[in-house]
Amino acid sequence: MLALLGIQADEQCDCESFAREMDSWGVDGCVARRHEIIAKLEHARSKTNWLQNLGAALFAIRSGVAAKLNPIDPIPGLVDEAIRRAARKIGRPDPQQVRRPHANRHRSSSPVTLTPVPGSFSDVRNLMYHIWPTRKTKHWRWNVQQLLRRIDLFNGVRSIGVATDSETVSLAEVQAEFGDTRIDHWVERRNDPKCREGTTFLDLMRTMPHDASTTCYAHAKGVRHHAGSLTVDWAEMLYRTTLDHWQQVADVLKSFPIAGTFKRVGQFKLPGNHCWHYSGTFFWFRNQDVFSRPEWSRLHKHFFACVEAWPANVFTAGEGGVIFGGNAGNLYQPAELDLQSRALTEWESQCSELK
């Protein structure tokens, strides 16, 4: 079916056998297995160079497919177009499931040219983590437990920022939640609702080494929400994608100075900002690349575009690497979160096969 797009399989992968399997499924079977197909091709892209000539192949197609694709993550669009063409070839209308629905208008279609900045880095991994420990829910404690389950990943500097106010527990109570876990820096600041995580961000940055190490930024996400909230599910996905698969993260960081989950393009149009972000604000960066740029200390103090917008203050959209979810939509929408959750299950299965 992918042959309908003029894509040739790389000899290093089993794309040809998978293409034959897709043909045996037919149009309806491919619609039903759309997420499986996307995950398979994402996996193939991670191992082979079959997408290197994708641009030339697409521009050779006179139907204008290239203009329809998200340049950051073209695979879902490629799969949908292949299914449409297969349907038309046998005289069927476009399958409803792969038409571009009204609900997808929020997805960015802005052209982005990926501009890798290859670099090396050491095995030292640092942590920057922000907490607003509100008493209204216990969810900040759940976040801390998620972090502690993975704390051994961080063999470098560990810095925790705590924003306190009349609605929170004390710094001492937060520290008690970490027990005897090594934390090198505790940064306590008066909470500023206008910039939320930005309350501690620059102070945490100043505790980081300016060397060849890498740093993860994360925060206690969704602390205003109780268990069962989709925001809590979103947070769990961020921990899994960002902290559970270091080899996949490292592979992205070899080509890009910053890497995160759920990359979106076209928002946060602020002075000096390149208008892209990692939705949910979990990301890794190469320290030398960040601190070599004077923009690293620029922070827009707006709660909707503060730390989440920071990567785009420093790097262009093309320099932002993707760990998972390079074409994420609005994750506050249950349907989008469900779509990403199912894709994540398949992605993690592929990650396990690579170990």
C-alpha positions as CSV (number, residue, x, y, z in Angstrom):
1,M,0.0,0.0,0.0
2,L,2.8,2.4,0.8
3,A,4.1,1.8,-2.8
4,L,1.2,4.0,-3.8
5,L,3.2,6.9,-2.4
6,G,6.4,6.0,-4.2
7,I,8.2,5.0,-1.0
8,Q,10.9,2.4,-1.4
9,A,11.8,0.1,1.5
10,D,15.3,0.2,3.0
11,E,17.1,-3.1,2.7
12,Q,17.8,-3.0,6.5
13,C,14.1,-3.3,7.4
14,D,11.2,-5.7,6.8
15,C,9.1,-3.0,5.3
16,E,8.3,-5.1,2.2
17,S,6.9,-8.0,4.1
18,F,4.9,-5.5,6.2
19,A,3.6,-3.8,3.1
20,R,2.4,-7.2,1.8
21,E,0.7,-7.8,5.2
22,M,-1.1,-4.4,4.8
23,D,-2.3,-5.4,1.4
24,S,-3.7,-8.6,2.8
25,W,-5.6,-6.6,5.4
26,G,-7.3,-4.5,2.8
27,V,-8.6,-1.0,3.3
28,D,-10.9,-1.8,6.2
29,G,-8.2,-3.8,8.0
30,C,-5.7,-1.0,7.6
31,V,-8.1,1.6,9.0
32,A,-8.7,-0.7,12.0
33,R,-4.9,-1.1,12.5
34,R,-3.9,2.5,11.7
35,H,-2.1,3.0,15.0
36,E,-0.2,-0.3,14.6
37,I,0.9,0.8,11.1
38,I,2.1,4.2,12.3
39,A,4.0,2.6,15.2
40,K,5.7,0.1,12.9
41,L,6.8,2.8,10.5
42,E,8.1,5.0,13.4
43,H,10.1,2.1,14.6
44,A,11.5,1.5,11.1
45,R,12.4,5.2,10.8
46,S,14.4,4.9,14.1
47,K,16.5,2.0,12.7
48,T,16.9,2.8,9.0
49,N,17.4,5.6,6.5
50,W,14.2,4.9,4.4
51,L,12.9,8.4,5.1
52,Q,16.0,10.2,4.1
53,N,14.8,10.5,0.5
54,L,11.2,11.1,1.5
55,G,11.2,14.7,0.5
56,A,12.3,13.9,-3.1
57,A,9.7,11.1,-3.3
58,L,6.9,13.3,-2.1
59,F,7.7,16.2,-4.4
60,A,7.8,13.8,-7.3
61,I,4.1,13.1,-6.6
62,R,2.0,15.4,-8.6
63,S,-1.1,15.2,-6.3
64,G,0.4,17.6,-3.7
65,V,0.8,15.1,-0.8
66,A,3.8,17.0,0.5
67,A,1.7,20.0,1.3
68,K,-0.7,17.9,3.4
69,L,1.8,16.5,5.8
70,N,3.2,17.7,9.1
71,P,6.9,18.1,8.3
72,I,7.8,17.2,11.9
73,D,6.0,13.9,12.0
74,P,4.9,13.0,8.4
75,I,4.1,9.3,9.1
76,P,0.5,9.6,10.2
77,G,-0.3,11.6,7.2
78,L,1.5,9.2,4.9
79,V,-0.5,6.3,6.3
80,D,-3.8,8.1,5.9
81,E,-2.9,9.1,2.3
82,A,-1.9,5.5,1.4
83,I,-5.3,4.3,2.8
84,R,-7.2,6.9,0.8
85,R,-5.4,6.0,-2.4
86,A,-5.9,2.3,-1.9
87,A,-9.7,3.0,-1.4
88,R,-9.9,5.1,-4.6
89,K,-8.0,2.5,-6.6
90,I,-10.8,0.0,-6.0
91,G,-13.5,2.6,-6.5
92,R,-14.4,3.2,-2.9
93,P,-14.9,6.6,-1.2
94,D,-12.4,7.8,1.3
95,P,-12.8,6.0,4.6
96,Q,-14.5,8.2,7.1
97,Q,-11.9,7.3,9.8
98,V,-9.0,8.8,7.9
99,R,-10.6,12.0,6.6
100,R,-9.3,15.1,8.2
101,P,-11.9,15.9,10.8
102,H,-12.9,19.4,12.0
103,A,-11.5,18.5,15.4
104,N,-8.0,18.4,14.0
105,R,-7.9,22.0,13.0
106,H,-5.9,22.8,16.0
107,R,-2.9,20.8,14.7
108,S,-0.1,22.9,13.2
109,S,0.4,22.9,9.5
110,S,3.2,25.5,9.6
111,P,6.2,24.4,7.5
112,V,9.2,23.5,9.7
113,T,12.6,22.5,8.3
114,L,14.4,20.1,10.8
115,T,17.9,21.4,11.5
116,P,19.8,18.8,13.5
117,V,22.7,20.1,15.6
118,P,24.7,16.9,16.2
119,G,26.6,16.8,19.4
120,S,28.3,14.6,22.0
121,F,27.6,14.4,25.7
122,S,28.8,12.6,28.8
123,D,27.0,9.9,30.8
124,V,26.1,12.5,33.5
125,R,22.4,13.2,33.8
126,N,21.1,16.1,35.9
127,L,17.6,16.8,37.2
128,M,15.6,20.1,37.5
129,Y,12.2,19.5,39.1
130,H,9.5,21.9,40.2
131,I,6.7,21.3,42.8
132,W,3.8,23.4,44.0
133,P,2.7,21.2,46.9
134,T,-0.9,22.4,47.3
135,R,-2.9,21.0,50.2
136,K,-6.0,20.8,48.1
137,T,-5.1,17.4,46.6
138,K,-2.5,14.7,47.2
139,H,-1.4,14.7,43.6
140,W,1.9,16.4,44.2
141,R,2.8,13.4,46.4
142,W,1.9,11.1,43.5
143,N,4.2,13.1,41.3
144,V,7.0,12.8,43.7
145,Q,6.5,9.0,43.9
146,Q,6.7,8.9,40.1
147,L,9.9,10.7,40.2
148,L,11.4,8.7,43.0
149,R,10.7,5.5,41.1
150,R,13.1,6.8,38.5
151,I,15.5,8.8,40.6
152,D,18.5,6.6,39.9
153,L,18.5,7.7,36.3
154,F,20.0,11.0,37.6
155,N,23.6,10.5,38.5
156,G,24.5,14.1,38.3
157,V,23.2,17.3,40.0
158,R,19.7,17.0,41.4
159,S,17.9,20.2,42.1
160,I,14.3,20.6,43.4
161,G,12.4,23.8,43.3
162,V,9.4,24.3,45.7
163,A,6.9,27.1,45.3
164,T,5.1,27.7,48.6
165,D,2.3,30.0,49.6
166,S,-0.8,29.9,52.0
167,E,-2.3,27.0,50.1
168,T,0.7,24.7,50.3
169,V,2.5,22.4,52.7
170,S,5.9,23.5,54.0
171,L,9.3,22.9,52.4
172,A,10.1,20.6,55.2
173,E,7.1,18.4,54.4
174,V,8.1,18.2,50.8
175,Q,11.7,17.3,51.8
176,A,10.3,14.6,54.1
177,E,8.5,13.0,51.1
178,F,11.9,12.5,49.5
179,G,13.3,10.8,52.6
180,D,17.0,10.1,52.5
181,T,17.2,10.5,48.7
182,R,20.1,12.6,47.7
183,I,19.0,16.1,46.6
184,D,21.9,18.6,46.0
185,H,19.9,21.8,45.9
186,W,16.6,22.8,47.3
187,V,15.3,26.1,45.9
188,E,12.3,27.6,47.8
189,R,10.5,30.6,46.4
190,R,7.2,32.4,47.0
191,N,4.7,31.0,44.5
192,D,3.8,33.4,41.7
193,P,0.5,32.2,40.1
194,K,1.3,34.3,37.0
195,C,4.3,32.2,36.0
196,R,3.8,29.0,38.0
197,E,6.9,26.7,37.2
198,G,8.7,29.9,36.2
199,T,8.8,30.8,39.9
200,T,11.8,28.6,40.4
201,F,13.1,27.9,36.9
202,L,15.9,30.3,36.5
203,D,17.2,29.6,40.0
204,L,17.2,25.9,39.2
205,M,19.0,26.6,35.9
206,R,21.8,28.4,37.9
207,T,22.5,25.2,39.8
208,M,23.2,23.3,36.6
209,P,26.8,22.7,35.4
210,H,28.0,24.3,32.1
211,D,29.6,21.2,30.9
212,A,29.0,18.2,28.6
213,S,26.3,16.6,30.8
214,T,22.6,16.5,30.0
215,T,19.7,17.8,32.1
216,C,16.0,16.8,32.4
217,Y,13.4,19.4,33.3
218,A,10.1,18.1,34.7
219,H,7.6,19.2,37.2
220,A,4.8,17.9,39.4
221,K,2.1,18.1,36.8
222,G,-1.7,18.4,37.4
223,V,-1.4,19.0,41.1
224,R,-4.8,20.8,41.1
225,H,-6.5,17.7,39.8
226,H,-7.5,14.5,41.6
227,A,-6.8,10.9,40.5
228,G,-8.9,10.0,37.5
229,S,-8.4,13.3,35.8
230,L,-7.1,13.1,32.2
231,T,-4.4,15.5,33.3
232,V,-3.1,12.9,35.7
233,D,-3.1,10.3,32.8
234,W,-1.2,12.9,30.7
235,A,1.4,13.3,33.5
236,E,1.9,9.6,33.7
237,M,2.6,9.4,30.0
238,L,5.2,12.2,30.4
239,Y,7.0,10.3,33.1
240,R,7.0,7.1,31.0
241,T,8.2,8.7,27.7
242,T,10.7,11.0,29.2
243,L,12.3,9.0,32.0
244,D,11.7,5.3,31.3
245,H,13.5,5.0,28.0
246,W,16.9,6.7,28.3
247,Q,18.4,5.0,25.2
248,Q,15.6,6.5,23.0
249,V,16.2,9.9,24.6
250,A,20.0,9.7,24.1
251,D,19.5,8.8,20.4
252,V,17.5,12.0,19.9
253,L,20.0,14.1,21.8
254,K,22.8,12.9,19.6
255,S,21.1,14.9,16.7
256,F,19.2,17.6,18.6
257,P,20.3,19.9,21.5
258,I,16.9,19.5,23.1
259,A,14.4,16.7,23.2
260,G,10.9,16.3,24.6
261,T,7.5,14.6,24.3
262,F,4.4,15.9,22.6
263,K,5.9,18.6,20.4
264,R,3.5,21.1,19.0
265,V,4.3,24.0,16.6
266,G,2.6,27.4,16.2
267,Q,1.7,28.6,19.7
268,F,3.1,31.2,22.1
269,K,3.7,34.0,19.8
270,L,5.8,36.1,22.1
271,P,8.8,38.4,21.5
272,G,11.8,36.4,20.5
273,N,9.9,33.1,20.7
274,H,10.0,30.6,17.9
275,C,6.5,29.5,18.5
276,W,6.7,25.8,19.4
277,H,6.7,23.8,22.7
278,Y,6.6,20.5,24.4
279,S,3.0,20.1,25.6
280,G,3.2,19.3,29.3
281,T,6.8,20.7,29.8
282,F,9.0,17.6,30.2
283,F,12.2,17.8,28.2
284,W,16.0,17.0,28.1
285,F,18.7,19.3,26.9
286,R,22.5,19.2,26.3
287,N,23.9,21.6,28.8
288,Q,26.7,23.0,26.7
289,D,24.3,23.8,23.9
290,V,21.9,25.7,26.2
291,F,24.4,27.7,28.2
292,S,26.3,28.7,25.0
293,R,23.3,30.7,23.9
294,P,22.5,34.0,25.7
295,E,18.8,33.4,25.4
296,W,18.9,30.6,28.0
297,S,18.0,33.1,30.8
298,R,15.1,34.7,28.9
299,L,11.7,33.7,30.4
300,H,8.3,35.1,29.6
301,K,6.4,35.3,32.9
302,H,3.0,34.3,31.8
303,F,1.5,31.1,33.3
304,F,0.3,29.9,29.9
305,A,3.6,30.6,28.2
306,C,6.4,30.5,30.8
307,V,8.6,27.4,31.2
308,E,6.5,25.6,28.5
309,A,7.5,28.3,26.1
310,W,11.2,28.5,27.2
311,P,12.7,25.9,24.8
312,A,11.4,28.1,21.9
313,N,13.2,31.1,23.4
314,V,16.5,29.3,22.9
315,F,16.0,27.0,20.0
316,T,14.1,27.1,16.7
317,A,11.4,24.6,15.9
318,G,13.7,22.7,13.7
319,E,16.2,22.2,16.5
320,G,13.7,20.6,18.8
321,G,13.9,16.9,18.8
322,V,11.0,14.5,19.6
323,I,11.2,11.6,21.9
324,F,7.5,10.6,21.4
325,G,4.4,12.4,20.0
326,G,5.8,14.7,17.4
327,N,2.3,15.5,16.0
328,A,0.3,15.8,19.2
329,G,-2.9,17.6,19.3
330,N,-4.7,19.2,22.2
331,L,-4.2,16.8,25.1
332,Y,-6.9,18.3,27.1
333,Q,-9.3,16.6,24.7
334,P,-10.1,13.0,25.8
335,A,-10.0,11.6,22.3
336,E,-6.6,13.0,21.6
337,L,-5.2,11.7,24.9
338,D,-6.7,8.3,24.1
339,L,-5.1,8.3,20.7
340,Q,-1.7,9.2,22.2
341,S,-2.1,6.6,24.9
342,R,-2.7,3.8,22.5
343,A,0.2,4.9,20.3
344,L,2.4,5.0,23.4
345,T,1.6,1.4,24.3
346,E,2.9,0.3,20.9
347,W,5.9,2.6,21.1
348,E,6.9,1.1,24.4
349,S,6.6,-2.3,23.0
350,Q,9.0,-1.4,20.2
351,C,11.4,0.1,22.7
352,S,11.4,-3.1,24.7
353,E,12.3,-5.0,21.5
354,L,15.3,-2.8,21.0
355,K,16.8,-3.5,24.4
